[in-house]
Amino acid sequence: MTVDSTDTPETLQQKIDFILDQADRLRRQSATLAGKRKSLQTELRMRNRISDFFDDLALTDPQMEVARSDQGKSQDDISFSEGLLDAGVASRRNLVTNYSIFGSNSSLLQNQEFFANIENLASAEIEKWVEILQKQEKKWYAQADSLEKQADALHHLMQVGEEKF
């Protein structure tokens, strides 16, 4: 935003108000991202607790002794439900393709459908998203701070200009 020598105090005030509105918008968006990031962190904590629970449960499960006895067998001797495994991998691939972890544009960050389907993401993918959201939050807060400083400078300029008259 530029300031001209022909700007009236009213024009300067409009520019200040516009800048402050933009700073406020960035802070609101950052707060929204913080909520989404906290939701993802809660999901990760819950997954870790469930994993710990199953690990503890496995210590007392007699069927785990059978699974441990399979450790010496070759991959051909142990059958997995390949259809289920393939379906899970395919759904993750689709999510990663549609919502690239490395593409952190703001329209994607606002995508409600993605954040409603976080249960389909692997924990490592969620951790990446937490990092992305945290970086974007900091960026928007820094931009908001910068805009507020610009508004303060304009306000000071306006006051100095009024004192000259």
MARVEXBA-614426 format. One record per residue (C-alpha): residue in one letter; x negated, y negated, z negated. Coordinates in steps of 0.02 Angstrom, whole numbers, plus 32768, in hexadecimal, padded with zeros to 4 digits. Each point is the difference from the previous one (the first is absolute). Layout:
BEGIN
AXYZ ...
# end
This chain:
BEGIN
M800080008000 T7FB97F5A8032 V80177F577FAF D800B7F68806F S7FE27F4E7FCA T80B07FDC803D D804E807C7F86 T80797FAE7F89 P800D80377F4B E80A2805B802E T7FA8805E808C L7F71802E7F8B Q807F803E7F80 Q8053806B8085 K7F58804B802E I7FDA80217F48 D80AA80537FE9 F7FE5806C809B I7F5580387FC4 L804380287F52 D80908063804E Q7F8380678062 A7F99801F7F64 D809D80377FA4 R802F8075808F L7F5380507FF9 R800E80187F43 R80AB80528013 Q7FBC80758086 S7F6D802A7F8F A807780277F72 T806380738073 L7F61805A8031 A7FD0800F7F48 G80A680587FE0 K7FE380788090 R7F4E80207FC9 K803B80267F4F S808180788047 L7F78805C8060 Q7F9180067F65 T809280477F9D E801680868086 L7F47802C7FF3 R8006800B7F42 M809A8070800A R7FAA8071807F N7F67800D7F91 R806B802C7F69 I805D80858064 S7F5C80468040 D7FBA80077F4F F80A080547FC4 F7FF480868087 D7F49801A7FD9 D802B801A7F49 L80908071802E A7F9180678072 L7F8F802A7F6D T808E80627FB0 D804D8048809E P7FE280BC8016 Q801C7FF080BC M7F677F908009 E7F9A80987FD1 V803D804E80A2 A7FD37F638060 R7F547FFF7FB1 S7FE980B58034 D801F7FC780B6 Q7F677F927FFA G7F8E80878045 K807080268095 S7FE87FB980AC Q80767F7E8049 D80528088806C D803080647F66 I805E7F717FAF S809F7FC38056 F80407F4F7FF0 S80A47FB88037 E7FB37FB2809B G80A27FB3803E L80177F9E7F60 L7F497FCC7FFE D80087FC780B6 A80A07F9E7FE1 G7FB17FA37F6F V7F657FD58064 A80697FC68094 S806C7F8E7F95 R7F647FB17FB4 R7FB47FE680AC N80A07FA9803A L7FFE7F8D7F6A V7F497FD58016 T801B7FE180B9 N80987F937FE4 Y7FBB7FA67F69 S7F467FF88018 I7FA37FED7F5C F7F827F918056 G807F7F8B8051 S802D7F8A7F74 N806C7F82805A S80807FA77F95 S809880408060 L7FCE80B27FD2 L7FE37FCD7F4C Q80B37FC17FFC N804480A3804C Q807D80447F81 E801480A7805A F7F4780287FEA F80037FDE7F46 A809E80667FEB N7FA580988048 I7F6180017F9A E802280B17FC5 N7FCD803980AE L7F517FB77FEE A7F6980597FBB S7FB87FB67F61 A7F647FC6805D E806E7FA0807A I805D7FAE7F70 E7F5A7FCE7FB1 K7FCE7FAE80A5 W80A57FA08003 V7FE57FC57F4E E7F587FB98037 I804C7FAC8099 L808D7FB37F9D Q7F8A7FC27F7A K7F8F7FAC8081 Q80947FAF8056 E80447FC37F59 K7F5A7FAD7FD6 K7FF57FB480AE W80AE7FB47FF4 Y7FE17FBF7F4F A7F5D7FAF803B Q805B7FB08093 A80887FC07F8B D7F7C7FB57F8D S7FAC7FAD8095 L80A57FB6803A E80237FBB7F53 K7F567FAD7FFE Q80267FB280A9 A80A67FC27FBD D7FA87FB67F68 A7F827FA98071 L808D7FB8806A H805B7FC97F63 H7F627FA97FC3 L7FE97FAF80AB M80B47FC47FFA Q7FE67FB47F52 V7F607FA98038 G805C7FBC8098 E808D7FBC7F94 E7F837FAA7F8C K7FB47FA48094 F80A67FAD8027 
# end
